[in-house]
């Protein structure tokens, strides 16, 4: 079994927001994505920036996208490389959305 790099930091991706957050640099490793607030029909996702500067929704090894349509919620077992991530919000009328990426190191 491969050894995953640890990161013991917690990254605030969004604080009481209603729109997609700004880029946050992470060290890379295994993480838990957590979010709370009122989705109002929106979808909250964890996104990663690719080398060309475009954003993509993260998927776990099972192929499932890391996305929530009801909150509070958390997704475990997310393995990411070092780079930029953000909390994406699309659709609906969300309010007070806060999101974190927490290293399991």
C-alpha positions, 0 to 999 in steps of 0.5 A, a space after each residue: 500500500 502506498 504511503 500518502 503524504 501528510 498535511 496537518 493544516 486546515 485551510 479556510 476556503 470560504 467564510 460566510 460566502 454566497 459565491 465561488 471562493 478564491 484560490 488557496 494553496 495547499 501542500 498536498 496529501 489526504 484531506 477532508 472537505 467540509 462545508 456548512 451554510 444554506 445551499 438554497 438549491 446550489 451545488 458546493 464543490 471542491 475544485 482544483 486548478 490545473 497547470 493551464 489555469 483552468 478549474 475542475 471539480 475534484 473526484 475521489 478514486 471511486 469517480 464520485 465528484 466532491 460536491 454537496 447539495 445539502 449542508 452541513 456535509 463532509 467528504 473524506 479520503 480526498 488525495 490532492 497534489 500540492 497546488 491551488 484549490 477553492 470552494 466552487 458554488 453554482 446555481 441556486 441562492 446560497 448564503 452563509 457558506 463556509 468551507 474548509 479543507 482539513 489535512 489528515 496528517 
